[in-house]
Amino acid sequence: MTQVSLKRFSLLSLTAVILALPNLAHADRRSFVWNYEAKTMQKGETELEYYLTGSVTRPDGVVDDLVTFDHQVEVEYGITDNWDVSMYQVFRQREEADGDEEFKYRGTKLRTRYRFGDIGERFVDPLIYLEVHHNPFSEEVEFEQKVVLAKNIENLILAFNMTTEQELKFKDDAQEYLFKPGLAVGYQIRPWVILGVEMEDRILTTSPGGFDHSSFHAGPTISLAGESLWWNVGALIQVTDAYTEEPRYEVRSLMGIYF
C-alpha cells in the first residue's frame, strides 16, 4: 500500500474516531464489520452509513501490490421493528499498475432485511437478507442472499452468516457464483466498546456445480458507539495463498449516524 493511500485511509479513520469520542454512551449499532447480526432498524427510524474498504491485491503478472478503495453510502429505513430497507450508492477508487488513480461510480444497491421474532425469543436469532446491485456502465447485475444466525450470551456476541452471491455479466455473457460462510465472535468490554474477531471463507465458481478457487480470511474488529453515532473498524488477512484472485489484506471503516 502506498504512503499516500495509507495517509488517506488513516486520516478518514481518525476523523471518524474524533467524531465518535465526544458522544460515547449507550446505543444500538452493528458489532462487526463484515458479518451481520439479527438486527434491523426500528419502525420509522432512519440511519446513514458510510463504508470505506481498502484492499491490497497482486494480480497475475503485476510486480507491486495494487490498492483499491470502495466507498458505499447507505440510507436505511425501518418499515416495521422487524423489517427494514436500504439504498446504497457505490464508488470505487483504484490505483492502476502504471501509478495512475481512477474514481468511478459503481452503481446502486437495494437491500432488505427481515428478522423473525424478537431478539432472544429463540435459541438463536434468525434473519434473512436480500440485495441486488446494478452497475449501468459495466452491464453487470449482482444478487446477494444471506442467512444470519446470531446469539447473545450476556457480554458475548456470536454471529454466523451464510452468504451466496450471483454475478451476471451481460457484456461478456458470463456468470460467477460466490459462497461466503462467515463467523464473528465479539465481547462487550464496556457499554460503548466491543472487541471481536471475524472469519470468512470465499469460494468462487463460474458454474453452479464447478469450482474456481477458495480463500480464507480472518482478523480483528473494534466497535465504538455513541448516542447518535457508532464507528467500527476491522481488518482481514488472507491466510491462504489465493493472492491473484482475492485481496491479501482488507481494512474496513464503517460509520453509522442515526436521525
C-alpha positions in Angstrom: 0.0 0.0 0.0 1.4 3.4 -1.0 2.2 6.1 1.6 -0.4 8.4 0.0 -3.1 5.7 0.3 -2.1 4.9 3.9 -2.3 8.5 4.9 -5.7 9.0 3.2 -7.2 5.9 4.9 -5.7 6.9 8.3 -7.0 10.4 8.0 -10.5 9.3 7.3 -10.4 6.7 10.1 -9.0 9.3 12.6 -11.8 11.7 11.7 -14.4 9.0 12.5 -12.8 8.4 15.9 -12.8 12.1 16.7 -16.4 12.4 15.8 -17.3 9.3 17.9 -15.5 10.1 21.1 -17.5 13.0 22.4 -20.8 11.0 22.4 -19.7 7.7 23.8 -22.7 6.2 25.6 -25.4 3.5 25.1 -26.6 2.9 21.5 -27.8 0.2 19.2 -25.3 -0.5 16.4 -23.5 -3.2 14.5 -20.9 -5.0 16.4 -18.9 -6.2 13.5 -17.7 -5.0 10.1 -18.2 -7.9 7.6 -20.7 -10.1 9.4 -24.3 -9.1 10.3 -26.3 -9.8 13.5 -30.0 -10.3 13.7 -30.7 -6.6 14.0 -33.0 -4.3 12.0 -33.9 -0.7 12.1 -36.9 0.1 14.4 -40.1 1.3 12.7 -39.9 4.8 11.4 -36.1 5.3 12.2 -33.5 6.3 9.6 -29.8 5.8 9.6 -27.0 6.9 7.3 -24.0 4.6 7.0 -20.7 5.1 5.2 -18.4 2.2 4.3 -14.8 2.7 3.3 -13.0 -0.6 2.4 -9.3 -0.6 1.4 -8.0 -3.8 -0.2 -4.5 -4.8 -1.3 -4.2 -7.2 -4.3 -1.5 -8.5 -6.5 -3.0 -9.8 -9.8 -1.1 -12.2 -12.1 1.9 -10.6 -13.8 1.9 -7.5 -11.6 5.1 -6.8 -9.5 3.7 -4.4 -6.9 0.6 -4.6 -4.7 -2.4 -2.6 -6.0 -4.7 -0.7 -3.7 -8.4 -0.3 -4.2 -10.8 1.8 -2.1 -14.5 1.1 -2.2 -16.9 3.8 -1.0 -20.5 3.0 -0.1 -23.1 5.4 1.2 -26.2 3.7 2.6 -29.6 5.1 3.8 -31.6 2.6 6.0 -35.2 2.9 7.0 -37.3 0.7 9.3 -40.7 -0.3 7.9 -41.5 -2.3 10.9 -39.5 -3.2 14.0 -38.5 -6.5 12.2 -38.3 -5.3 8.6 -36.1 -2.6 7.0 -35.0 -1.5 3.6 -32.0 0.5 2.3 -30.3 2.0 -0.7 -26.6 2.3 -1.4 -24.6 4.4 -3.8 -21.3 2.7 -4.7 -18.0 4.2 -5.9 -14.5 2.7 -6.5 -11.1 4.4 -6.3 -8.3 2.3 -7.7 -4.6 2.6 -8.1 -3.6 1.3 -11.5 -0.4 -0.6 -12.3 1.1 2.4 -14.1 0.7 4.6 -10.9 -2.5 6.4 -12.1 -5.7 6.5 -10.0 -9.2 6.4 -11.2 -12.5 7.1 -9.4 -15.6 5.5 -10.8 -19.3 5.3 -10.0 -20.2 1.6 -9.5 -24.0 1.7 -9.4 -26.8 1.3 -6.9 -27.7 -1.4 -4.4 -31.1 -2.1 -3.0 -31.3 -4.2 0.2 -33.9 -5.5 2.6 -33.6 -7.5 5.9 -36.3 -9.3 7.9 -35.8 -10.6 11.4 -38.0 -13.5 12.7 -39.4 -12.6 16.1 -37.7 -10.6 18.9 -34.1 -10.9 19.8 -33.7 -13.6 22.5 -37.0 -15.2 21.7 -35.4 -18.3 20.2 -32.3 -20.3 20.9 -30.7 -18.4 18.1 -32.0 -15.2 16.4 -32.6 -15.7 12.6 -32.6 -13.0 9.9 -32.7 -13.1 6.1 -31.0 -10.5 3.9 -31.7 -9.9 0.2 -29.7 -7.5 -2.1 -29.5 -6.5 -5.7 -26.6 -4.4 -7.2 -26.8 -2.9 -10.7 -23.9 -1.3 -12.4 -25.2 0.5 -15.6 -21.7 1.1 -17.0 -20.4 -2.4 -17.0 -23.8 -4.0 -17.7 -23.5 -6.2 -14.6 -26.1 -7.3 -12.0 -25.3 -8.9 -8.7 -27.7 -10.7 -6.4 -26.9 -11.5 -2.8 -28.7 -13.7 -0.3 -27.7 -14.0 3.3 -29.0 -16.2 6.2 -27.9 -14.8 9.6 -28.0 -16.8 12.9 -27.0 -14.8 16.0 -26.8 -15.3 19.7 -26.0 -13.0 22.6 -24.9 -14.6 25.9 -24.5 -11.8 28.4 -21.5 -9.8 27.0 -20.6 -12.5 24.5 -21.8 -11.8 20.9 -21.9 -14.6 18.3 -23.0 -14.4 14.6 -22.9 -16.8 11.7 -23.5 -15.6 8.2 -24.1 -17.8 5.1 -23.9 -15.7 2.0 -24.4 -16.6 -1.6 -23.8 -14.1 -4.5 -24.5 -14.4 -8.2 -22.9 -12.0 -10.7 -24.4 -11.8 -14.2 -22.1 -10.1 -16.8 -24.3 -9.4 -19.8 -21.5 -7.8 -21.9 -19.2 -10.9 -21.6 -22.1 -13.4 -21.4 -20.6 -14.8 -18.2 -21.7 -15.7 -14.7 -19.9 -16.1 -11.3 -21.1 -17.7 -8.1 -19.6 -16.8 -4.7 -20.3 -18.7 -1.4 -19.2 -17.0 1.8 -19.7 -18.6 5.1 -18.6 -16.2 7.9 -18.3 -16.3 11.7 -17.9 -13.4 14.1 -17.2 -13.5 17.9 -17.3 -10.4 20.0 -17.1 -9.3 23.6 -18.6 -6.1 25.0 -15.9 -4.9 27.5 -17.7 -1.6 28.1 -21.2 -0.3 27.1 -19.6 1.6 24.3 -16.7 -0.8 23.3 -16.9 -4.2 21.6 -13.8 -6.2 20.6 -14.2 -9.0 18.2 -12.7 -11.4 15.6 -14.2 -12.2 12.2 -13.6 -15.0 9.8 -14.8 -15.5 6.3 -14.3 -18.2 3.6 -14.8 -17.3 0.0 -15.5 -20.0 -2.6 -15.8 -18.8 -6.2 -17.1 -20.7 -9.2 -18.1 -19.8 -12.7 -20.8 -22.5 -12.9 -23.3 -23.8 -10.3 -21.5 -27.1 -9.8 -18.0 -26.1 -10.6 -15.0 -24.7 -8.5 -12.5 -22.0 -9.3 -10.7 -21.1 -6.1 -11.2 -20.8 -2.3 -9.6 -18.3 0.2 -9.9 -18.0 3.9 -9.7 -14.6 5.7 -9.6 -13.6 9.4 -8.8 -10.6 11.6 -9.8 -8.3 14.5 -12.7 -5.8 14.8 -13.4 -3.0 17.2 -16.7 -1.2 17.6 -17.3 2.2 19.4 -20.8 3.6 20.0 -22.3 6.9 20.9 -25.9 8.2 21.4 -26.4 9.0 17.7 -23.2 7.7 16.1 -21.2 4.5 16.0 -18.0 3.5 14.3 -16.4 0.2 13.6 -13.1 -0.7 12.0 -11.8 -4.2 11.1 -9.0 -5.9 9.2 -9.0 -9.2 7.3 -5.8 -11.1 6.4 -5.8 -13.8 3.8 -4.3 -16.9 5.4 -4.4 -19.0 2.2 -2.4 -18.4 -1.0 -5.1 -17.3 -3.5 -3.4 -13.8 -3.8 -4.0 -13.4 -7.5 -7.8 -13.8 -7.1 -8.6 -12.4 -3.7 -7.2 -9.5 -1.6 -4.1 -10.2 0.5 -5.3 -7.6 3.1 -8.5 -5.7 3.7 -9.3 -2.9 6.1 -12.9 -1.5 6.5 -14.2 1.5 8.3 -17.9 1.6 8.9 -19.7 4.5 10.5 -23.5 5.0 11.2 -25.4 8.1 12.2 -29.0 8.0 13.5 -31.7 10.5 12.6 
